[in-house]
């Protein structure tokens, strides 16, 4: 075994059991022999060197390219074993910290998310076919953290609860409020706000696939007079709104553009307006994006700490009126996505090749691991321009949720219609 890889494995794997068969057929064992137990085969000495020099990137790439095979356990078991041994500080080794620091030096370039580059980054991930996402998402194609009200809740129910929870925080206290949805996805949240909360919704996305399906759903639901989805960058919006919501989009803004994002939000929000930002974040100090995610899944993405967002919010003149930290909700969401994808892997292979499917498996595994063991969370940050824009206690949120739950039955939102079926 390549000496640096052997050194790293001895240092990292103290609990559980890792068995590595190298290209020359030699078997190396690490850990205390307990659980979890994982056995892998490395196809070449080049794979050994790559993983040793840059494990955050090369482990996933070797699995994706078939240079790392699992003889015992799954790729999720391997990720779990590594994370449970490393703890939150996965980059404790000096050379790994140096790699992370070097990546940080070029972060400004990688996250230079001007409008043209932002659109290209979004297309890289979100313009994959809707049929792929339908394999593992809930029927409404919600591609963000669900809100689990109890452990037995299904993914579809938890995604409906997420929409209800967000709508309650927006405090849509009268019919016909103008709502801007920045990063509107496949349209599910915007349609919910129009159908159930009585809002007039403008949704913007940079994905052609998402826009096409969102518009089909608007027509299928007969909501063209209340919902308008369009292909537009948030920086180019000119209207003002009573409410702004952004779910799962802020991760694509890039650290260098936080001032522009919150400054534009403040300009678009009417004086008595309310904004709800739902974003992946870190409970730890700031750190660079996982290298595999950055290169293969979400180019240009960045996951912020609260300490990075709050200065930009304050400078924009916005007031933080509420912060909720969803801790394990996204871990459970990713687990259900991963299990659904694996269960329908043959269907995924009919859409993409084996390399893609391995990439997607690894992505969903490390995403779950990030929220379960590596300090990732979801922040829901409520913002306003005026202190008196919202009631002075949080009771209104629960009251709004109860009211919305009653309305769901009347508007048929509780039926959880599949997005593809609703679009005809």
Secondary structure, 3 states (H helix, E strand, C coil): CCHHHHHHHHHHCCCCEEEEECCCCCEEEEECCCCCEEEEEECCHHHHHHHHHCHHHHHHHHHHCCCEEEEECCHHHHHHHHHHHHCCCCCCCHHHHHHHHHHHHCHHHHCCCCHHHHHHHHHHHHCCCHHHHHHHCCCCCCCCCCCCCCCCCCHHHHHHHHHHHHHHHHCCCCCCCEEEEECCCCCHHHHHHHHCCCCEEEEEECCHHHHHHHHHHHHHHCCCCCEEEEECCHHHCCCCEEEEEEECCHHHCCHHHHHHHHHHHHHHEEEEEEEEEEEEEECCCCCCCCHHHHHHHCCCCCCEEHHHHHHHHHHCCCEEEEEEEECCHHHHHHHHHHHHHHHCHHHHHHHCCHHHHHHHHHHHHHHHHHHHHCCEEEEEEEEECCHHHCCCCCHHHHHHHHHHHHHHHHHCHHHCCCHHHHCC
